[in-house]
Amino acid sequence: MANIRAKDDACAQWQTRLRDEFGAKGFYHSIELPDGRVLEGILKIDTLKERLKAMSIPPDLAGKRALDIGTWDGYFAFEMEKRGAEVMAIDKTESPNFRGVRELLASSVDYRVMDVYALSPETVGRFDIVLFLGVLYHLKHPLLALEAVCSVTRSMAVVESFVTNEALRDQNGKSDLPAMEFYETDELLGEVDNWVGPNVQCLLAFCRTAGFARAVLLSVKEQRAIVACYRQWEPEPAKPSEEAPQLSAAVHTVNYGINFSAGGDEYVAAFFKTPAPNLTIDTVMPQVGGYGVRPVAVVHDIGPGWQVNFRLPPGLEPGWQEVRVRTANSLYSNAVRVAVDMPARAEQLAITNACDANTWELFTLERGNPAALSVWVAGLPENADRHNVRLRLGKAELRIEHVAPPEGNKPRQINAELKRPPEPGEHEVLVSLGHTVSAPVKIRAK
């Protein structure tokens, strides 16, 4: 259990001191003004500078865009601006202090009153540096918030949170396990807006699960942890000791198609070959659209064959995105493309040929179990896949097994199976995608 509790005398004293100081000073952050004066807050300037120094943020942010979430009086937002960044600062409630300080500093920080859950590339754009300081443990849905934070981060986010002292170990007593306390009412510091207390391992796991490739613990002091969360993997090795993997496919783990939604919790299965042995989730590094993401599973197939499953990185722009994979000791693989937030539409579809998939006899289907049919279709969009294409034989829908990649304007081959053999005789076959349906062609089942 956390060692800070509302019922403890120390907690009660802390609350009283905090309220008294805030009532006397009116500011939580101390703020330095251009004329040398300091607006004294509960947190001293030296304390704030020490926290900022621990965050490993570059001193020169010229040309960068920064976001301060839960800005309060705005110390960190204004410091990012001093370093040359274009800054947006948000908080859930209006702060007269922030607006007053912004005027005194002649600042151009874009201040908005909004909830962290409302963050998205569509609402605020994307940022090179994101500060998420002292907010997470105030949230009932911390992982959901971190996913929103990740979606608007281009490079690095700094996450600071209260953490418990609790350390759990596995059944062998070797590894620290992620654990989190939940505070239903005022169990933490007597405040009803404190909801969760992760331990350090849980905080790091949250950051990785939210979509960051790497989560680096920078410091833990007085039950406050600072974590640097990076969207990209570390650079490729200058002298790789392993061959780059050969990536053969990347598909949706649920429907095996190539279409994904950036706003959903969707996962990619990537299939690759490498002679590298004993790969794990710590030594396989997938990326999509330049954003790295930690694997949830790495599975050895046969020989050099491997499969890695990972979440689609949050915040991808709509369009074709390249999937690549590397190992800790290799360069990146070749690229395989997936479609993100791209509606699959066809103006017109036409079946140009059909045959039994085993005998290749034209416009014929052998009544096997299952029956296998190949058709060639003109007019399919580039992101047509086995999930969004439909093939019907009479009233029965066939199970799509393969949609060939496009080759210019050539008709694309579709392979499908029908589990129950059709009745002997002539049947109509048609293909559809969305609301577009082809004219039927006739085949003979025998």
Secondary structure, DSSP 8 states (H G I E B T S, - for coil): --S--TTSHHHHHHHHHHHHHHHHH--SB-EE-TTS-EE--SB-HHHHHHHHHTTT--S--TT-EEEEET-TT-HHHHHHHHTT-EEEEEESS--HHHHHHHHHTT---EEEE--GGG--HHHH--EEEEEEES-GGG-SSHHHHHHHHHHTEEEEEEEEEE-----EE-TTS-SEE--EEE-SSSTTTT-TT--EEE-HHHHHHHHHHTT-SEEEEEEEETTEEEEEEESS-----SS-SS---EEEEEEETTT--SEE-TTS--EEEEEEE----S--TTTEEEEETTEE--EEEEEE-STTEEEEEEE--TT--SEEEEEEEEETTS-----EEEEES-----S--EEEEEEETTT--BTEE---SSEEEEEEEES--TT--TTTEEEEETTEE-EEEEE----TTS-EEEEEEESS---SEEEEEEEEETTEE---EEEEE-
